[in-house]
Amino acid sequence: MEFLRAFTYMFSDQRWLIKLAETALLVALCPVPVIGLLCLCALLGYLAEIVHNVSSDYPRPLPEWDHIGEDISKGAHVLLAIVLYHLPPMMVIGLLYVLRESLAVSLFGSIIFTGVLAAIMPFLLIYLILAWALLAIALAIYAESWDSSAFYQFNRLLRSLGNHGALTSQWLVYSLAASIILLALLPIAPVLFFPAQGYLTGNFGRRLRADRMALRDSHAVAEPVAAVNGFGFAAPEAPAPLQRK
């Protein structure tokens, strides 16, 4: 999926400096109440646009910031899906906080809380990995069709995850590695996060679509084709031979 190109492709765009500067302005406004929420939606919509452009093999996949209202609308669906996907672990963390406040008044309570935390953490980690994998698949589908229901078609998402487990695992590794690299570039990390992750997810979506089309073609070849006569109508089946008594 051309991991290193995720950090360099934007510089081949002649307007990369202006586009990244506009991205940086929206990132800087994110902490502002109300306005920051709109900016976050715009950035997530911009991320989805990058995914769409990369998966569609656009020569310059970094979009212009000339339809910010449309970006906000698209990003609102992404933000809602992110919140809903992470709602279960957030509820568990809230319950753990309440449990810690009620049990940590004694040594015995601290031991119980530590045991509960150790038992729950592996399941939380597994859930988060699964949620991120499903979100990546859903975002790739959403950027292809702009249908927000793609985030909640869990049967389809789980089936796709089962069919493309190796490719999804590769995306998870690359996405985590990209995040670690961006942490080392902390001052500009939020600005480069959206182009880098958008490129990785766009490549992921392109590979998913190619595999899906290849699988569909293989099924079409495997299906028997009815014989046709010269007029294009299905030829009648030959009568079965009479069996002698």
QUIPE-V103783 format. One record per helix or strand of 2 or more residues. SS is the DSSP state (hx for helix, st for strand). FROM is the first residue (numbers start at 1). LEN is the number of residues. If there is no record, write none. Layout:
ss->SS from->FROM len->LEN
ss->SS from->FROM len->LEN
This chain:
ss->hx from->4 len->4
ss->hx from->9 len->4
ss->hx from->16 len->14
ss->hx from->35 len->21
ss->hx from->68 len->18
ss->hx from->87 len->17
ss->hx from->107 len->39
ss->hx from->148 len->5
ss->hx from->154 len->10
ss->hx from->165 len->20
ss->hx from->186 len->37
